[in-house]
Amino acid sequence: MGLNKKQKKQLDVERKKILKLQQQLTGAKQQTDEPEEVTRIEGEIAACQERIEKIQQG
């Protein structure tokens, strides 16, 4: 089953969020003053990946 325009847009938005979060994660790992920040960002990335999978499965 193909994806409609709305689903494609949602995938695009989620992928862009992941890219932004990965950049933030890199920065957070370099600055070790807030270790909980790394955990929070990793959780957000995982949530985005789950939403992508859900959209793709329909």
Contacts in CASP RR format, 6 or more apart in sequence:
PFRMAT RR
TARGET T0000
AUTHOR 0000-0000-0000
METHOD contacts of the structure
MODEL  1
MGLNKKQKKQLDVERKKILKLQQQLTGAKQQTDEPEEVTRIEGEIAACQE
RIEKIQQG
1 58 0 8 1.000
3 11 0 8 1.000
3 55 0 8 1.000
3 56 0 8 1.000
7 55 0 8 1.000
7 58 0 8 1.000
10 51 0 8 1.000
10 55 0 8 1.000
11 52 0 8 1.000
11 55 0 8 1.000
11 56 0 8 1.000
14 48 0 8 1.000
14 51 0 8 1.000
14 52 0 8 1.000
14 55 0 8 1.000
15 52 0 8 1.000
17 44 0 8 1.000
17 48 0 8 1.000
18 45 0 8 1.000
18 48 0 8 1.000
18 49 0 8 1.000
21 41 0 8 1.000
21 44 0 8 1.000
21 45 0 8 1.000
21 48 0 8 1.000
22 45 0 8 1.000
24 41 0 8 1.000
25 38 0 8 1.000
25 41 0 8 1.000
25 42 0 8 1.000
25 45 0 8 1.000
28 34 0 8 1.000
28 37 0 8 1.000
28 38 0 8 1.000
28 41 0 8 1.000
29 38 0 8 1.000
END
